[in-house]
Structure formats: structure tokens, C-alpha cells
Amino acid sequence: MTDDFTVKPGCLYVVATPLGNLNDITFRAVEILRAVDIIACEDTRHSRKLFSRHGISAKLISYHQHNERTAAARICGLVAEGRTVALVTDAGTPGISDPGYRLARLAAESDITVVPVPGPSALTAALSAAGLPTDSFYFAGFLPPRQKATEDTFHALKEIEATLVFFCPARRVAGVLETAASILGERRAAVCREMTKIYEEIARGSLASLAVEYAEREEGVRGEVVLVVEGKQGGDARLDMQEVEERLSKMLESVEDAAGLGARQLAAMAAEKLGVRRNRLYPLVCAWLNEHGAAPQ
């Protein structure tokens, strides 16, 4: 561990900046941005608001998705000349569904030391609060704007057991949730909107229930969303059994004449509904039937 903020010539600093709350920037990030000669920004006008607040006065140049290739070469040239350069995006960590990876790659290929200055990220902020497994997750970035491409994305990822994470505009979230529910099935999800901003909200529930909730909102839903979705639970060893029992009980209570259907049929129905193996659910179904005065058939 070190608290040395001295910048070194020949290095490119990749600096995370706040998502919305300007106080979320780290001490180290501020000191490095104050010390470098040049800061490459996704939008210089946007970044000036943050820099003005924290007394950062370095020269600003543009680096965004429309000039990445030419700007990357220019920046690496500046670093090779002995200048100190930092890279920032409008919000969050550069390179995470934002410009940055091409510059980092070219710098590495040019024997330039790339120094990460970690901090805010919508991806990790959403995962930390969603309440879904984080031991393994798959980040798919921004969902494509066209409906067919969005459907193809969900079909391609439906067999993945890791938690799924997507970015999408809030105005699309109701339709995206409906599409996800129809393709991925009954899965838990969290809609994390406007992270760290004034109107931040995190809504949790099944994909289907969240689709209904957002479709029924009279006012338009604005901002940016991180959608976190439970992975496929075919390999369900990681599932919390207490949670499985609670979900199973709710499902069985909603089935008309559940006692008359028999344990095997109910277990098969529950397996399809909950995404848990039938042989794992069968003894739980039998126990539920016994508790409700019906002998398993």
C-alpha cells in the first residue's frame, strides 16, 4: 500500500470518475489529475464541471469513440515524448462499455506503462446492491437497439449460469424486461437506474413482475439502467435452499387443486417454473403436500 501520488513520465493513467455524485471521486484520482500534463476526455465540456470543482487545470484533449484510432496514436506519441497523460470518460471507469481499450492496447504494444486508477463503475455499483450472486457474472455491455438483436442476445446467453449484467436506456427497460422474461423465463432481476444520482432507484423482482411494474408507470422512465439478471439455475448447487422452499411454496399455493395433481407432476411443473432440477424439488413437494394434508401420489 502506498499514498504516493507522484506521476511518472512515460505512463498512461486510466482514471475512474464519478457516475453522478461528484464527491465519489477518490483522493488519488484528484491528485493524479492535478499532476498530469494532459487529460484525454470523452467530452471536455462535461469533464470541466468535475475538474472545476476539484481544482484540476491540466490541458484537455478529446478522446471518444469517433476519433479513437487517431487520438490513441497521438496520445501514445505524447507519452513517448515524456508527457504525463490521464484518460477519463464522462462517467465511471474507462474501457467498460466506454472508449479506452484501444488506447490501453496501443500503449501496451508501445511499451508504455498503463496505470489503473480505480474508482466508480456502474457495473460494480449495480452488482453490489442487486442482491444476486456475484461470485460469477457475465457482463454483456449495452443491449443492441434493435428488437431482433436484443432477442438474439438473450437467446445466446440463456444457458449461462452466471449472473447476467446489461446496460440499456431507461426508456427501453419495460420492453427489454418483457423480452427477457419471454426468453429467459422466471428469473430474479434487479433494475438499477441512475446509480448515485438524485433519482437513483433499485427495483427487484422477477423479470415478469418488473416488466409489468415499468410498463404501468404513467410517467416516462428516464436515465440509464443497469439490468442484473439471475443466471440459469440448471446447475443449482449454489441456490439457497431456504429461498427455493419459499419460492416453491408460493408457486404451489397458486396452483389450483395442487393436491390432486400429485408430487411428480407438481415437481415437474416447479422445475420448469423455478429452473431447479426436478429430483431436487420432489422431496420438497412431498413435504409441502404432507403439511397441507395431502398424501404424495
NORUR-V570203 format. One line per field, one symbol per residue. phi: phi as a letter, one per 40 degrees, with the letter a starting at -180 (. if undefined). psi: psi as a letter, one per 30 degrees, with the letter a starting at -180 (. if undefined). burial: + if it has 16 or more other ideal C-beta (glycine too) atoms within 10 Angstrom, else -. A space follows every 50 residues. Layout:
phi=???
psi=???
burial=???
This chain:
phi=.abccccbdgbbbbbcbdcaccccccdccccccccccbbcbcaccccdcc cccbgbbccbbcaaccbdccccccccccccchcbbbbbbcagcdgcfadi ccccccccccgccbbcbcidacdcccccbcgbdbcaabccgcccccdccc dcccccbcccccdbbbbaccccccccccccccccgcbcabbbbfdgcdbd abbbicdcccccdccccccccbgbbbcbbdccbccccccccccdcccccc ccccccfdcccgccccccccccccgbdccccdcccdcccccbgbcdb
psi=kkgjgklkkgkkkjkklkeejfffkleeeeeeffflekkkkejeeefeee eeeghkglkklkjlffgeeeeeeeeeeeeffglkkkklaekakkfjhlke eeeeeeeefghkkjjkilbkkeeeeeeffeglkgfkljjgakklfkeeee eeeeeffffkflkkklklkeffeeeeeeeeefefajlllkjjkhkglegk kjkkaleeeeeeefffkelkklakkjjkkklkheigffkjeeeeeeeeee eeffkkheeffleeeeeeeeeeefhkkefffeeeeeeeeefggkkk.
burial=------+---++++++++++---+++-+++++++-+++++++----+--+ +----+-+-++-++---+--++--++-++----+++++++++++++++++ -+++-++----+-+--+-+++++++++-++-++---+-++--+------+ --++--+---++++++++-+-+++-++++++-++++++++++++++---+ -+++-++++++--+------+-+++++++++++--+--+----+--++-- ++-----++-+++--++++++-+++++--+++-+++-++----+-+-
